Amino acid sequence: MPQRLRRVLEDLGPTFIKLGQILSTRADLLGPEYQAELAKLQDDAPPIAAHEVWEVMVLELGGKEETAFASFGLEPLAAASIGQAHAATLSDGTEVVVKVRRPGAVEQVTEDLEILRNLAAFASRRWQSAARYDLIGLADEFAETLRAELDYLAEGHNAERFATNFAGDSDVRIPKVFWETTTSRVITLERLYGMKVTDVAALGQAGIDRQELAQRAARLMAKMVFEDGFFHADPHPGNFFIESDGTIGLIDFGMVGVVDERLRDRLGRLMLALGEEDADRLADALLAIGAATGPVDRARLRDDLAQMLPRYSGRSLGEIELRQATGDILEILRRHRLTAPRDLALLLKSFVMNEGMAVDLDPDFRLVETLTPYAYRYMLARFSPGALARRAERVAVEMAELSADLPARLNRLLDVLTAGSFDVHLSAEDLEPHVRRLERLGNRIAASVIAAAMIDGLAELAAADRTHARGQRTLRRLAQVAGAGALIDYAASRRQRRRTSRTG
């Protein structure tokens, strides 16, 4: 089945190939045999014809292509499903790379995404597991990721954001964006030269310390996550160039992820709990991070984590392989109906890719050892007096806003209730235990009220005038019959419950 799935995705084309590539990193959704098979998917595509490339350039740049470029190589440097890259030279002699989006790529991807979402909706209606894993939500997340890669303007802005974040770091080079020749279908970037990060022989000849390079590549990733909150979500070796002085050149900014303060905080807690081998804290961290697709038994989750942690017991952080730890944790998430949010899934994929690249440089490298100090510093900064004061200030502002908005919100709620348009959807199966408890309570109240009425009635009858004896006897009989009926009904219901509990 894993091989069949891979072949089907290949036959369906670029959109589904990218879907398979992303799924290959989602251990919270797929088992290891599917991950391994889908990892074989390659985003290769035949090159666009030269005349089509130039037609796109003319259409997008409106004549500027003639004056902006001194030369333009129509033979592509690389071709992929969404676009292809060409070497060019600007009129001032600057060497650049121009990426051109394939004609019809947006229309094809849009059609494929619509088909994918319809399939997800169909499966969710007819397959319980599909509904539990929120296939529609996953399809929407994938669509968001892929559409971002189609827009070269967004990629240009991502590149500039990375350039700003690393402006003071001489170890990292981000290519400049030339906006005069950049549109949503064409992007022009400064061309970077260097050795491939996987070319161990060339690195050795250049005298570059591979262990130190692995550390710098890992610190680059840690800074993106714990300091900037904005990371490169596709750090495969092809997107890294190593210059002769060891500077790391980073390219291809179509796929990025955002780590907000909340996710960073939870990720820090997760790493600290893993490092301290604390199953309880790890369970709480996972419950805080993962989206539950069904009821979650925290005790069982904690027990599964407690069984996992001994695999890492007695090992230093430098001995823990992130790929293995991530795979183990995501497998437990999947088992307990927890799914990772999009940015966390992208982040874990990026961590694993970053560690794999670094291990190729230094077989003894472990990413966890590099990331943990950043996590500790981040957590300490979160609880510094200044940070606590800022959080208290934000909470005070939010409370003030809530108190100001509360009357209006209550008025809207009352309007909805008055209009009768407030629907509550309840499951009879879920309500059954509560109904039985209310029934028992109601029977007891009824019996108590009737008994009290009987006692009160008898007292009144005893003190009443004898001239009303006949009417009093009638009322007394009615009270006795009603009271006896209620008591018999209450006793019968208790016997029925006992029989049900014994047979159950």
C-alpha positions in Angstrom: 0.0 0.0 0.0 2.7 2.6 0.7 4.3 2.0 -2.7 0.9 2.2 -4.4 0.1 5.5 -2.7 3.5 6.9 -3.8 2.9 5.8 -7.4 -0.7 7.3 -7.4 0.6 10.6 -6.1 3.3 10.6 -8.9 0.7 9.9 -11.5 -1.6 12.7 -10.2 1.1 15.3 -10.7 2.9 18.2 -9.0 0.3 19.2 -6.4 -0.1 15.7 -5.1 3.7 15.1 -5.2 4.1 18.1 -2.9 1.3 16.7 -0.7 3.2 13.4 -0.4 6.4 15.2 0.4 4.8 17.1 3.3 3.0 14.0 4.5 6.3 12.1 4.6 7.3 14.3 7.5 4.1 13.9 9.5 4.6 11.0 11.9 1.6 12.3 13.8 -0.6 11.3 10.8 1.2 8.4 9.0 3.1 5.3 10.1 6.9 4.9 9.4 6.4 2.7 6.4 4.3 5.4 4.6 6.8 8.1 5.6 9.7 6.2 4.2 8.0 5.6 0.9 6.6 9.1 0.4 10.1 10.5 1.2 11.2 9.1 -2.2 8.9 11.5 -4.1 11.0 14.0 -6.1 9.8 17.4 -7.4 11.4 17.1 -10.9 9.7 18.4 -14.0 10.5 18.9 -17.6 11.8 22.4 -18.4 9.6 25.0 -19.8 10.2 25.8 -23.5 12.4 28.9 -24.0 9.8 30.8 -25.9 7.2 30.3 -23.1 9.7 31.6 -20.5 10.3 34.7 -22.5 6.6 35.2 -23.1 6.1 35.2 -19.3 8.9 37.7 -18.9 7.5 40.1 -21.5 4.0 39.8 -20.1 5.1 40.4 -16.5 7.7 43.1 -17.0 6.1 45.0 -19.8 9.2 45.8 -21.8 11.6 46.3 -18.8 13.1 42.9 -19.6 14.9 44.4 -22.6 16.7 47.1 -20.6 16.9 45.5 -17.1 19.0 42.5 -18.2 22.3 42.6 -20.0 22.0 38.8 -20.6 19.4 36.1 -19.9 20.2 32.4 -20.1 17.2 30.6 -21.5 18.6 27.2 -20.5 17.3 26.6 -17.0 19.6 26.1 -14.0 16.9 24.0 -12.4 13.3 23.0 -13.2 10.5 22.1 -10.7 6.8 21.7 -10.8 5.9 25.3 -10.0 8.7 27.2 -11.7 12.3 27.1 -13.0 15.4 29.2 -12.4 17.5 31.0 -15.0 20.9 32.7 -14.8 21.0 36.3 -15.8 23.0 39.5 -15.6 21.5 42.9 -14.8 22.4 46.0 -16.9 24.9 47.0 -14.2 26.7 43.7 -14.3 25.2 42.1 -11.2 24.7 38.4 -11.5 21.2 37.2 -10.6 18.9 34.2 -10.7 15.5 34.7 -12.2 12.7 32.3 -11.2 9.8 32.1 -13.6 6.5 30.5 -12.7 5.2 27.9 -15.1 2.3 29.0 -17.3 -0.9 27.5 -16.0 0.6 26.5 -12.7 -1.9 28.5 -10.6 -4.9 27.1 -12.5 -3.6 23.6 -12.2 -2.8 23.8 -8.5 -6.2 25.5 -7.8 -8.1 22.7 -9.6 -6.0 20.0 -7.8 -6.6 21.7 -4.4 -10.3 21.8 -5.0 -10.4 18.1 -5.9 -8.3 17.4 -2.8 -10.7 19.3 -0.5 -13.7 17.6 -2.1 -12.1 14.2 -1.5 -11.4 15.2 2.1 -15.0 16.3 2.7 -16.3 13.1 1.1 -14.0 10.9 3.3 -15.0 12.9 6.4 -18.6 12.1 5.8 -18.1 8.4 5.2 -15.0 7.4 7.2 -14.8 7.9 10.9 -11.0 8.1 11.0 -11.0 10.8 8.4 -13.4 12.9 10.4 -11.3 12.3 13.6 -8.1 13.5 11.9 -9.9 16.6 10.4 -8.9 15.9 6.8 -10.6 19.1 5.7 -8.5 21.1 8.0 -5.3 19.4 6.9 -6.3 20.0 3.2 -6.8 23.7 4.0 -3.4 23.8 5.7 -1.7 22.2 2.7 -3.5 24.6 0.4 -2.2 27.6 2.4 1.4 26.3 2.2 1.3 25.6 -1.5 -0.4 28.9 -2.5 2.4 30.7 -0.6 4.9 29.0 -2.9 3.0 30.2 -6.0 3.4 33.9 -5.1 6.9 35.2 -5.8 6.0 38.6 -4.2 5.5 36.8 -0.9 8.8 34.9 -1.4 10.6 38.2 -2.0 9.2 39.7 1.3 10.2 36.5 3.1 13.8 36.9 1.8 13.9 40.5 3.0 12.6 39.6 6.4 15.4 37.0 6.8 17.9 39.6 5.6 16.7 41.9 8.3 16.9 39.2 11.0 20.5 38.3 10.0 21.7 41.8 9.2 24.3 41.7 12.0 25.5 38.2 11.3 28.5 37.9 9.0 28.2 34.1 9.0 25.0 34.2 7.0 24.2 35.6 3.5 20.7 36.2 2.3 20.3 37.2 -1.4 19.1 40.6 -2.3 15.7 41.0 -4.0 15.6 43.2 -7.1 12.0 44.5 -7.0 12.2 46.3 -10.4 12.1 42.9 -12.1 10.0 41.0 -9.5 6.2 40.2 -9.8 4.0 37.5 -8.5 5.2 35.3 -11.5 8.8 36.4 -11.7 11.4 37.0 -9.0 14.9 38.3 -9.4 17.5 37.5 -6.7 21.2 38.1 -6.2 23.1 35.0 -7.3 25.0 33.2 -4.6 28.0 31.0 -5.3 29.6 28.4 -3.1 30.1 24.7 -2.4 27.2 22.4 -1.8 26.9 21.7 1.9 27.0 17.9 1.1 30.3 18.2 -0.9 32.6 17.0 1.9 35.6 16.8 -0.4 35.3 20.4 -1.5 34.8 21.6 2.0 37.9 19.8 3.1 40.0 21.3 0.3 38.7 24.7 1.3 39.9 24.1 4.8 36.5 24.5 6.3 36.0 22.9 9.7 33.0 20.7 9.2 32.1 20.3 12.9 32.1 24.0 13.4 30.0 24.4 10.2 27.5 21.9 11.5 27.2 24.0 14.7 26.8 27.2 12.9 24.0 25.7 10.6 22.2 24.5 13.8 22.6 27.9 15.6 21.1 29.5 12.5 18.0 27.4 12.8 17.8 27.9 16.6 18.0 31.7 16.2 15.2 31.6 13.6 12.9 29.7 16.0 13.7 31.0 19.5 14.8 34.6 18.7 13.1 35.6 15.5 10.0 33.4 15.5 10.3 33.1 11.7 12.0 30.1 10.1 13.0 28.6 6.8 10.6 25.6 6.4 12.6 23.8 3.6 16.2 23.7 4.8 17.3 20.8 2.6 21.0 20.7 1.4 20.2 22.2 -2.0 19.2 25.4 -0.4 22.6 26.0 1.3 25.7 27.3 -0.3 29.0 27.4 1.6 31.3 30.2 0.5 35.1 29.9 0.6 35.3 31.7 3.9 32.7 29.5 5.5 29.8 31.9 5.1 26.4 30.1 4.8 24.3 31.3 1.9 20.6 30.5 2.2 18.1 30.5 -0.8 14.5 29.5 -1.6 12.1 31.3 0.7 8.8 30.1 -0.6 8.0 27.8 2.4 8.3 29.5 5.8 6.9 29.0 9.2 6.0 31.3 12.1 6.5 30.5 15.7 4.5 32.8 17.9 5.2 33.4 21.6 2.6 30.8 22.6 4.1 28.1 20.5 7.6 29.0 21.4 6.7 28.8 25.1 5.2 25.4 24.6 8.0 24.1 22.5 10.5 25.3 25.2 8.5 23.4 27.8 8.4 20.3 25.6 12.2 20.3 25.2 12.9 20.9 28.9 10.5 18.1 29.9 12.2 15.8 27.4 15.6 16.7 28.7 14.6 16.1 32.3 12.7 12.9 31.4 9.6 14.1 33.2 6.6 12.2 31.8 4.0 14.3 33.6 5.4 17.6 32.2 5.9 16.1 28.8 2.2 15.0 28.8 1.0 18.5 29.7 3.3 20.0 27.0 1.9 17.7 24.3 -1.7 18.3 25.4 -1.1 22.0 25.2 0.5 21.8 21.7 -1.6 19.1 20.0 -5.1 19.6 18.7 -7.3 16.7 20.0 -9.4 15.0 17.4 -11.2 12.9 20.0 -11.3 12.1 23.7 -7.8 12.0 25.2 -6.9 9.8 28.2 -4.2 11.8 29.9 -3.2 8.9 32.2 -2.6 6.6 29.3 -0.8 9.3 27.4 1.5 9.8 30.4 2.1 6.1 30.7 3.1 5.8 27.0 5.5 8.7 27.5 6.9 7.1 30.6 7.6 3.9 28.6 9.2 6.0 25.9 11.6 8.0 28.1 13.8 5.1 29.3 15.1 4.9 25.7 16.8 8.2 26.4 17.6 7.6 30.1 21.2 8.1 31.0 22.0 9.7 27.7 23.2 13.3 27.5 21.5 15.8 25.2 24.3 15.4 22.8 23.5 11.7 22.5 19.8 12.2 21.7 19.0 12.0 18.0 16.2 14.5 17.3 14.8 12.4 14.4 14.2 9.5 16.6 12.8 11.5 19.5 10.5 13.4 17.2 9.3 10.2 15.5 8.6 8.6 18.9 6.7 11.6 20.2 4.7 12.1 17.0 3.8 8.4 16.9 2.4 8.8 20.5 0.5 11.9 19.4 -1.1 9.9 16.5 -2.0 7.1 18.8 -3.8 9.4 21.2 -5.7 11.4 18.6 -3.6 14.5 18.8 -2.4 16.3 15.7 0.3 18.9 15.4 -0.6 22.4 14.2 0.7 23.4 10.8 3.6 25.6 11.9 4.7 23.0 14.5 4.7 20.2 11.9 6.7 22.4 9.6 9.1 23.3 12.4 9.7 19.6 13.4 10.3 18.8 9.7 12.8 21.6 9.5 14.6 20.5 12.7 14.9 16.9 11.4 16.2 18.1 8.0 18.6 20.5 9.7 19.9 17.7 11.9 20.3 15.3 9.0 22.3 17.9 7.1 24.5 18.6 10.1 25.1 14.9 10.8 26.4 14.5 7.2 29.0 17.2 8.2 29.7 15.8 11.7 28.5 12.2 12.5 28.6 13.0 16.2 26.4 16.0 15.9 23.1 16.1 17.8 20.7 19.1 17.3 19.1 18.8 20.7 22.3 19.8 22.4 22.5 23.0 20.3 18.8 23.9 20.7 18.5 23.3 24.5 20.5 26.4 25.6 18.3 28.6 23.3 15.2 27.0 24.9 16.5 27.6 28.4 17.4 31.3 27.6 14.0 31.8 26.1 12.2 30.4 29.1 14.3 32.4 31.5 13.6 35.6 29.5 9.9 34.8 29.6 10.0 34.8 33.4 12.3 37.8 33.9 10.8 40.7 36.0 10.5 42.9 32.9 8.8 40.1 30.9 6.4 39.4 33.7 5.6 43.1 34.1 4.8 43.3 30.3 2.6 40.2 30.5 0.8 41.7 33.5 0.3 44.9 31.6 -1.1 43.0 28.6 -3.5 41.0 30.9 -4.7 44.2 32.5 -5.4 45.7 29.1 -7.2 42.6 28.0 -9.3 42.6 31.2 -10.2 46.2 30.7 -11.2 45.6 27.1 -13.3 42.5 28.2 -15.0 44.5 31.0 -15.8 47.3 28.4 -17.1 44.8 25.9 -19.0 42.5 28.3 -22.3 44.5 28.4 -22.5 44.6 24.7 -21.7 40.9 24.3 -24.3 40.0 27.0 -26.9 42.2 25.1 -26.1 40.3 21.9 -26.5 37.0 23.7 -29.8 38.0 25.1 -31.0 39.1 21.7 -30.1 35.7 20.3 -31.9 33.9 23.1 -34.9 36.1 22.7 -35.1 35.6 18.9 -35.1 31.8 19.5 -32.1 31.2 17.2 -29.9 29.7 19.8 -29.3 26.0 19.1 -27.7 23.5 21.4 -26.5 20.3 19.9 -26.4 17.4 22.4 -25.9 13.7 22.0 -28.5 11.5 23.7 -25.8 9.0 24.4 -23.7 11.6 26.3 -26.7 12.8 28.2 -27.9 9.4 29.4 -25.9 9.2 32.6 -27.0 12.7 33.6 -30.6 11.9 32.8 -30.5 8.9 35.0 -29.0 10.9 37.9 -31.7 13.6 37.4 -34.4 10.9 37.4 -33.1 9.4 40.6 -33.0 12.9 42.2 -36.5 13.7 40.9 -37.9 10.5 42.3 -36.4 11.2 45.7 -37.7 14.7 45.7 -41.2 13.5 44.6 -41.3 10.9 47.3 -40.2 13.4 50.0 -42.8 16.0 48.9 -45.6 13.4 48.8 -44.6 12.0 52.2 -44.5 15.5 53.7 -47.9 16.2 52.2 -49.3 13.0 53.6 -48.0 13.8 57.1 -49.3 17.3 56.9 -52.6 16.1 55.6 -53.0 13.5 58.4 -52.2 16.1 61.0 -54.8 18.5 59.6 -57.3 15.7 59.4 -56.7 14.8 63.1 -57.3 18.3 64.2 -60.2 19.0 61.9 -63.9 19.3 62.8 -65.8 16.0 62.9 -68.5 17.4 60.7 -66.1 17.1 57.8 -65.0 13.6 58.6 -66.3 12.1 55.4 -64.5 14.6 53.1 -61.4 14.2 55.2 -61.5 10.4 54.9 -61.7 10.8 51.1 -58.8 13.2 50.9 -56.8 10.9 53.2 -57.4 7.9 51.0 -56.3 9.9 47.9 -53.1 11.0 49.6 -52.3 7.5 50.7 -52.9 6.1 47.2 -50.8 8.8 45.6 -48.0 8.4 48.1 -48.0 4.6 47.8 -48.0 4.9 43.9 -44.9 7.2 44.0 -43.1 5.0 46.5 -43.9 1.8 44.4 -42.6 3.6 41.2 -39.4 4.7 43.0 -38.8 1.2 44.3 -39.4 -0.3 40.9 -37.0 2.0 39.3 -34.3 1.1 41.8 -34.8 -2.6 41.1 -34.6 -2.0 37.4 -31.3 -0.2 37.8 -29.9 -3.0 39.9 -30.8 -5.6 37.3 -29.2 -3.4 34.6 -26.0 -3.0 36.5 -25.8 -6.8 37.2 -26.4 -7.7 33.5 -24.0 -4.9 32.4 
